[in-house]
Amino acid sequence: MKPGSAPTQADFHEAITARSDRWYSACLKITRNADLAADAVQDALLNAWNKRHQFERSARLDTWIHRIAINAALNLMRRSRPGVFEQLESDVEDKGVRPDRAWEEHELASDLAAALGRLTEIERVCFVLKHLEQWRAKEIAAELGLNEGRVKQAVFRAVKKLRISMRDMQREANE
């Protein structure tokens, strides 16, 4: 990318090739629906392309689009409330993982998806944004229109429930 210019079609193509799986995975964790996640990524790409002149050179293009995709997923969730969402099957698989390690990671992802499915929507979204997407509580609160205390409380409850769920799943697997 040239300094001071908007990202080009080639810049977008490069970002999409490198990161679209990650954007989709993040949106899937939020929406728990493959179609909504795909829609969120598509909306994000269209929105990013239409606002490419607003892109700040101090950021990375793929990170900027990732943030737009997360916001698109949250917006789709808001419009879909109180909709019923499909169970999360698994995350997009990383192609560079050894087969034995891939199976362990798949099992962990399946267990985490099942445990996330037991959380309330607010707990799940706050947990995903805080611990998987690395947002600050203040950013989550602003995006969701909540106070920071409620976000922290939701994350705390989510972590507590996930610890119990994952421990129970581990216990069942060992029996």
Backbone as numpy.savetxt, mean C-alpha at the origin, in Angstrom:
# Nx Ny Nz CAx CAy CAz Cx Cy Cz
16.24 12.50 -16.79 15.41 13.69 -16.79 16.28 14.94 -16.79
15.88 15.87 -17.59 16.61 17.13 -17.63 16.20 17.99 -16.45
17.15 18.64 -15.79 16.80 19.54 -14.69 15.88 20.65 -15.19
14.85 20.94 -14.41 13.95 22.04 -14.72 12.85 21.71 -15.71
12.80 20.47 -16.22 11.74 20.11 -17.17 10.84 19.04 -16.59
9.65 18.94 -17.14 8.69 17.93 -16.70 9.18 16.55 -17.12
8.81 15.51 -16.36 9.19 14.15 -16.76 8.64 13.81 -18.15
9.40 13.08 -18.91 9.00 12.71 -20.26 8.26 11.37 -20.26
7.75 11.02 -21.42 7.10 9.72 -21.57 8.09 8.59 -21.26
9.33 8.76 -21.69 10.37 7.77 -21.41 10.64 7.66 -19.91
10.64 8.79 -19.21 10.83 8.76 -17.75 9.70 7.98 -17.08
8.47 8.22 -17.53 7.33 7.49 -16.97 7.43 6.01 -17.29
7.79 5.68 -18.50 7.92 4.27 -18.89 8.96 3.57 -18.02
10.07 4.22 -17.78 11.12 3.66 -16.93 10.62 3.43 -15.50
9.90 4.41 -14.95 9.36 4.29 -13.59 8.33 3.16 -13.52
7.47 3.07 -14.53 6.44 2.03 -14.57 7.09 0.65 -14.63
8.08 0.50 -15.48 8.77 -0.78 -15.63 9.42 -1.19 -14.31
10.02 -0.25 -13.62 10.76 -0.55 -12.39 9.86 -0.72 -11.17
8.74 0.00 -11.09 8.02 0.08 -9.82 6.53 -0.23 -9.84
5.94 -0.51 -10.98 4.48 -0.68 -11.00 4.01 -1.82 -10.11
4.80 -2.89 -9.98 4.42 -3.98 -9.07 4.35 -3.50 -7.63
5.27 -2.66 -7.25 5.29 -2.13 -5.87 4.08 -1.22 -5.63
3.73 -0.40 -6.61 2.56 0.47 -6.46 1.29 -0.37 -6.31
1.18 -1.38 -7.17 0.01 -2.26 -7.13 -0.09 -2.98 -5.78
1.03 -3.49 -5.30 1.07 -4.21 -4.03 0.61 -3.30 -2.88
1.11 -2.08 -2.86 0.72 -1.13 -1.81 -0.77 -0.82 -1.88
-1.28 -0.61 -3.08 -2.71 -0.32 -3.25 -3.57 -1.53 -2.87
-3.07 -2.72 -3.16 -3.79 -3.95 -2.82 -3.88 -4.12 -1.31
-2.83 -3.77 -0.60 -2.85 -3.86 0.86 -3.87 -2.89 1.46
-4.08 -1.78 0.81 -5.04 -0.79 1.32 -6.46 -1.18 0.94
-6.68 -1.53 -0.31 -8.05 -1.77 -0.78 -8.53 -3.19 -0.53
-7.58 -4.14 -0.49 -7.90 -5.57 -0.37 -8.78 -6.04 -1.52
-8.64 -5.40 -2.66 -9.44 -5.74 -3.83 -8.56 -5.52 -5.07
-8.35 -6.58 -5.84 -7.45 -6.51 -6.99 -7.90 -5.46 -8.02
-9.20 -5.40 -8.27 -9.70 -4.44 -9.26 -9.52 -3.00 -8.78
-9.83 -2.74 -7.50 -9.65 -1.39 -6.96 -8.17 -1.01 -6.95
-7.30 -1.96 -6.63 -5.85 -1.67 -6.62 -5.37 -1.32 -8.03
-5.82 -2.09 -9.02 -5.44 -1.80 -10.41 -5.99 -0.44 -10.84
-7.23 -0.16 -10.46 -7.82 1.15 -10.77 -7.04 2.28 -10.11
-6.61 2.07 -8.87 -5.85 3.10 -8.16 -4.53 3.40 -8.87
-3.84 2.35 -9.31 -2.57 2.56 -10.02 -2.82 3.27 -11.34
-3.86 2.84 -12.05 -4.17 3.49 -13.33 -4.54 4.96 -13.11
-5.37 5.23 -12.10 -5.73 6.62 -11.77 -4.49 7.43 -11.42
-3.60 6.81 -10.65 -2.38 7.51 -10.23 -1.50 7.87 -11.42
-1.35 6.93 -12.33 -0.52 7.20 -13.51 -1.12 8.30 -14.38
-2.42 8.25 -14.56 -3.09 9.28 -15.35 -2.96 10.64 -14.67
-3.19 10.66 -13.35 -3.08 11.90 -12.59 -1.65 12.43 -12.61
-0.67 11.53 -12.43 0.73 11.96 -12.45 1.12 12.52 -13.82
0.66 11.84 -14.86 0.98 12.31 -16.21 0.37 13.70 -16.46
-0.89 13.87 -16.06 -1.57 15.14 -16.27 -0.97 16.27 -15.43
-0.33 15.93 -14.32 0.26 16.95 -13.43 1.79 16.88 -13.42
2.36 16.30 -14.45 3.81 16.12 -14.50 4.57 17.44 -14.40
3.96 18.51 -14.83 4.62 19.82 -14.73 4.77 20.27 -13.28
4.02 19.65 -12.35 4.10 19.99 -10.92 5.17 19.17 -10.19
5.75 18.20 -10.88 6.75 17.33 -10.26 7.96 18.15 -9.85
8.39 17.95 -8.60 9.57 18.66 -8.08 10.80 17.80 -8.27
11.82 18.36 -8.82 13.04 17.63 -9.15 13.76 17.09 -7.92
13.45 17.60 -6.74 14.12 17.11 -5.53 13.63 15.72 -5.15
12.51 15.27 -5.72 11.94 13.95 -5.43 12.28 12.98 -6.57
12.05 11.70 -6.31 12.20 10.69 -7.37 10.83 10.49 -8.01
10.80 10.31 -9.31 9.54 10.16 -10.03 8.75 8.95 -9.52
9.43 7.81 -9.32 8.70 6.62 -8.86 8.13 6.80 -7.46
8.82 7.53 -6.60 8.32 7.81 -5.25 7.11 8.74 -5.32
7.17 9.72 -6.18 6.07 10.67 -6.37 4.83 9.92 -6.86
4.99 9.05 -7.83 3.86 8.28 -8.35 3.34 7.32 -7.28
4.24 6.73 -6.49 3.83 5.83 -5.40 2.89 6.55 -4.44
3.27 7.75 -4.08 2.44 8.54 -3.15 1.08 8.86 -3.78
1.06 9.18 -5.05 -0.19 9.45 -5.76 -1.04 8.18 -5.80
-0.41 7.02 -6.00 -1.15 5.75 -6.03 -1.78 5.45 -4.68
-1.06 5.67 -3.60 -1.61 5.46 -2.25 -2.82 6.37 -2.05
-2.70 7.62 -2.44 -3.82 8.55 -2.30 -5.00 8.13 -3.17
-4.73 7.62 -4.35 -5.80 7.14 -5.23 -6.52 5.95 -4.59
-5.75 5.04 -3.99 -6.37 3.89 -3.31 -7.24 4.35 -2.14
-6.75 5.30 -1.38 -7.54 5.83 -0.26 -8.81 6.50 -0.76
-8.72 7.24 -1.86 -9.90 7.89 -2.43 -10.91 6.86 -2.92
-10.44 5.79 -3.54 -11.36 4.73 -3.98 -12.03 4.07 -2.79
-11.29 3.89 -1.70 -11.86 3.32 -0.49 -12.96 4.22 0.07
-12.70 5.51 0.08 -13.70 6.46 0.59 -14.99 6.38 -0.22
-14.85 6.31 -1.54 -16.01 6.24 -2.41 -16.74 4.92 -2.30
-16.02 3.87 -1.93 -16.60 2.53 -1.87 -17.25 2.20 -0.52
-17.02 2.99 0.49 -17.58 2.67 1.81 -19.06 2.54 1.73
-19.63 1.64 2.45 -19.03 0.65 3.33 -18.75 -0.66 2.62
-18.47 -0.64 1.33 -18.34 -1.82 0.48 -17.72 -3.04 1.11
-17.96 -4.14 0.49 -17.39 -5.41 0.91 -16.20 -5.69 0.00
-15.06 -6.02 0.60 -13.84 -6.22 -0.17 -13.44 -7.68 -0.15
-12.81 -8.12 -1.22 -12.33 -9.49 -1.32 -11.15 -9.70 -0.40
-10.96 -10.95 0.01 -9.80 -11.30 0.84 -8.54 -11.12 0.02
-7.51 -10.57 0.63 -6.22 -10.38 -0.03 -5.55 -11.73 -0.21
-5.26 -12.11 -1.44 -4.67 -13.42 -1.72 -3.19 -13.42 -1.37
-2.43 -12.54 -2.01 -1.00 -12.44 -1.71 -0.45 -11.20 -2.38
0.74 -10.84 -1.99 1.40 -9.69 -2.61 2.03 -10.12 -3.92
2.43 -9.15 -4.70 3.15 -9.43 -5.93 4.48 -10.06 -5.53
4.82 -11.18 -6.14 6.02 -11.92 -5.76 7.28 -11.27 -6.30
8.31 -11.22 -5.47 9.61 -10.70 -5.88 10.33 -11.78 -6.68
10.76 -11.46 -7.88 11.35 -12.43 -8.78 12.77 -12.86 -8.37
13.42 -12.12 -7.46 14.79 -12.42 -7.11 14.96 -13.27 -5.86
13.93 -13.93 -5.38 13.99 -14.69 -4.14 14.24 -16.16 -4.43
15.07 -16.79 -3.62 15.32 -18.23 -3.74 14.01 -18.98 -3.52
13.81 -20.15 -4.17 12.55 -20.89 -4.04 12.17 -21.24 -2.61
13.15 -21.70 -1.79 12.81 -22.04 -0.41 12.42 -20.80 0.40
13.12 -19.72 0.14 12.81 -18.46 0.82 11.50 -17.88 0.31
11.24 -18.06 -0.98 9.99 -17.56 -1.56 8.79 -18.21 -0.89
8.88 -19.52 -0.63 7.76 -20.21 0.02 7.53 -19.67 1.42
8.60 -19.45 2.18 8.48 -18.89 3.53 7.85 -17.50 3.47
8.30 -16.69 2.53 7.76 -15.34 2.40 6.31 -15.37 1.95
5.96 -16.32 1.09 4.57 -16.47 0.66 3.68 -16.84 1.85
4.17 -17.77 2.66 3.42 -18.19 3.85 3.24 -17.01 4.81
4.31 -16.25 5.04 4.25 -15.09 5.92 3.28 -14.05 5.35
3.36 -13.81 4.03 2.45 -12.85 3.40 1.00 -13.30 3.52
0.77 -14.60 3.36 -0.59 -15.14 3.49 -1.10 -14.97 4.92
-0.23 -15.28 5.89 -0.61 -15.13 7.30 -0.88 -13.66 7.63
-0.01 -12.77 7.14 -0.20 -11.35 7.39 -1.48 -10.86 6.74
-1.76 -11.30 5.52 -2.99 -10.90 4.83 -4.20 -11.37 5.61
-4.17 -12.59 6.11 -5.29 -13.10 6.91 -5.44 -12.30 8.19
-4.32 -11.99 8.84 -4.37 -11.21 10.08 -4.86 -9.79 9.81
-4.40 -9.19 8.70 -4.89 -7.85 8.34 -6.39 -7.86 8.07
-6.89 -8.98 7.55 -8.32 -9.11 7.28 -9.17 -9.10 8.53
-8.57 -9.36 9.67 -9.30 -9.37 10.95 -9.35 -7.99 11.61
-8.62 -7.03 11.03 -8.62 -5.68 11.59 -9.81 -4.89 11.06
-10.17 -3.85 11.77 -11.19 -2.94 11.23 -10.55 -2.19 10.07
-11.36 -1.58 9.25 -10.83 -0.86 8.09 -9.86 0.23 8.52
-10.20 1.00 9.54 -9.34 2.11 9.97 -8.02 1.57 10.53
-8.09 0.47 11.28 -6.86 -0.13 11.83 -5.96 -0.61 10.69
-6.56 -1.29 9.71 -5.79 -1.84 8.60 -5.13 -0.74 7.78
-5.91 0.27 7.42 -5.36 1.36 6.60 -4.27 2.11 7.35
-4.50 2.41 8.62 -3.48 3.12 9.40 -2.23 2.28 9.56
-2.38 0.97 9.82 -1.22 0.09 9.96 -0.42 0.04 8.65
-1.12 -0.17 7.54 -0.43 -0.26 6.25 0.32 1.03 5.95
-0.34 2.16 6.14 0.33 3.43 5.84 1.51 3.68 6.78
1.35 3.36 8.05 2.41 3.62 9.03 3.58 2.65 8.88
3.30 1.35 8.88 4.38 0.37 8.96 4.83 -0.19 7.62
3.98 -0.22 6.64 4.38 -0.76 5.35 4.77 0.34 4.37
4.11 1.49 4.47 4.41 2.60 3.56 5.25 3.70 4.21
5.52 3.58 5.50 6.41 4.49 6.23 5.90 5.93 6.32
4.58 6.11 6.37 4.03 7.45 6.55 4.12 7.81 8.03
4.18 9.09 8.31 4.13 9.58 9.69 2.66 9.66 10.12
2.44 9.55 11.43 1.07 9.61 11.96 0.40 10.93 11.55
1.16 12.00 11.54 0.63 13.31 11.16 0.14 13.30 9.70
0.89 12.66 8.81 0.51 12.56 7.40 -0.75 11.70 7.23
-0.81 10.60 7.97 -1.98 9.72 7.89 -3.21 10.46 8.38
-3.07 11.16 9.49 -4.19 11.91 10.06 -4.70 12.95 9.06
-3.79 13.66 8.44 -4.19 14.68 7.47 -4.90 14.05 6.28
-4.36 12.94 5.77 -4.95 12.29 4.60 -6.32 11.70 4.89
-6.49 11.12 6.08 -7.74 10.45 6.42 -8.75 11.37 7.11
-8.33 12.59 7.43 -9.22 13.53 8.09 -9.50 13.15 9.54
-8.50 12.60 10.20 -8.61 12.19 11.60 -7.63 12.99 12.43
-7.81 12.94 13.76 -6.78 13.57 14.57 -5.66 12.57 14.78
-4.49 13.07 15.09 -3.30 12.24 15.19 -3.44 11.18 16.29
-4.12 11.53 17.38 -4.33 10.58 18.46 -5.13 9.37 18.01
-6.14 9.59 17.19 -6.96 8.47 16.70 -6.14 7.57 15.79
-5.27 8.15 14.98 -4.40 7.36 14.11 -3.46 6.50 14.96
-2.82 7.11 15.96 -1.91 6.37 16.82 -2.63 5.25 17.55
-3.84 5.53 17.99 -4.64 4.52 18.68 -4.98 3.36 17.74
-5.35 3.68 16.50 -5.68 2.64 15.52 -4.45 1.78 15.21
-3.30 2.41 15.07 -2.06 1.67 14.80 -1.72 0.78 16.00
-1.86 1.32 17.21 -1.57 0.55 18.41 -2.47 -0.68 18.50
-3.79 -0.48 18.27 -4.73 -1.60 18.31 -4.40 -2.62 17.22
-4.05 -2.13 16.05 -3.72 -3.02 14.93 -2.50 -3.88 15.27
-1.46 -3.27 15.79 -0.24 -4.01 16.14 -0.56 -5.06 17.20
-1.33 -4.67 18.19 -1.69 -5.61 19.26 -2.47 -6.80 18.68
-3.46 -6.53 17.85 -4.26 -7.60 17.24 -3.42 -8.47 16.32
-2.53 -7.85 15.55 -1.68 -8.61 14.63 -0.71 -9.52 15.38
-0.17 -9.03 16.48 0.72 -9.89 17.28 -0.02 -11.13 17.77
-1.23 -10.93 18.25 -2.03 -12.06 18.74 -2.37 -13.00 17.58
-2.84 -12.45 16.47 -3.22 -13.28 15.32 -2.03 -14.07 14.78
-0.90 -13.39 14.62 0.28 -14.06 14.07 0.80 -15.12 15.04
0.75 -14.84 16.34 1.18 -15.82 17.34 0.27 -17.05 17.29
-1.04 -16.83 17.19 -1.99 -17.92 17.11 -1.77 -18.75 15.84
-1.51 -18.08 14.72 -1.25 -18.79 13.46 0.03 -19.61 13.56
1.06 -19.06 14.20 2.31 -19.78 14.38 2.10 -21.00 15.26
1.33 -20.82 16.31 1.03 -21.93 17.22 0.30 -23.05 16.47
-0.69 -22.68 15.64 -1.44 -23.66 14.86 -0.54 -24.39 13.88
0.39 -23.67 13.27 1.31 -24.27 12.30 2.25 -25.27 12.96
2.59 -25.02 14.21 3.53 -25.89 14.93 2.85 -27.13 15.52
1.54 -27.13 15.55 0.82 -28.26 16.16 0.73 -29.44 15.24
